Amino acid sequence: MSSYNFGSSGSMWRVVFYERRGHRIHIDRTGPWLPDRRLAHNWAMWFKERGYHVALQDSAGTVERFSQGLPA
């Protein structure tokens, strides 16, 4: 078990990217883990404004999508 302190909320957050690859939607979960949801949300909105399809994922695996529709 990790000794890393996840903070009072118990969660880390990261930006998740969606892209279409042929007939499938690929989810790229390589964004760095961030200790604060607000910080991760700000990054997600920054990427969304630039045309990326994004969502937030918490360390428990829950995904909250921000982009509507599927990537082109």
N, C-alpha and C positions, 0 to 999 in steps of 0.2 A: 504494500500500500504506500502511496506517495505521501511524503510529509509536506508537500506544497500546500500553502494556505490559500484557499479559493476565495477568501473574504467572507464577509458577513452574509452575503446572499447565497453562498455555496455554489455559485455558478460562474463559469467562464463563458465567453461569447466569441463567436467568429462570424465573418461574412462568408456566405456560401454563394457560389456562382453557378448559374445554369447556362448551358449552351446546347444547341441542336447539332447532332452529329448524324447525318443521314436521316433516318426515320426515328431516331431515339434522342431523348433528352439526357445529356450528360451533366451530372452534378459534380462540381469540383469543390472539394472540401479542404483546400490547402491554405486557406486564409489563417493568419496567426490567431492564437487564442488571446483574447483581451479580457482584463479583469472587470470591466465595467460595461453594462449593457448600453448605456448612453453613448459611450465611445464607439462601440461596435455599430450602433444604429447610425451614428454620424458618418462613419466610413461607408456603410451600406448606402446611405442616401447620396453620398458623393459619387459612388460608382453608378448608382441608378441614374443620376443626372447626366452621366456620360454614356448612357445607352446599354449598360450591362443589366442582365436579369439577375437579381440578387435576393437573398433571404438571410435571416439570422439563425444561427444554431447555438443552443446552449450546451453545456457540458453533459447534460442528461440526454441529449440527442433530439430534443424538440426543435422543430424548424418553423420559423415564422416568415412567410413569403411577403415580399414588398412589391415585386413586379407582377403586374397582371398579365395574363395570357402566356403564351409559350414563345420562346425565342425563335426568331426567323431563321 
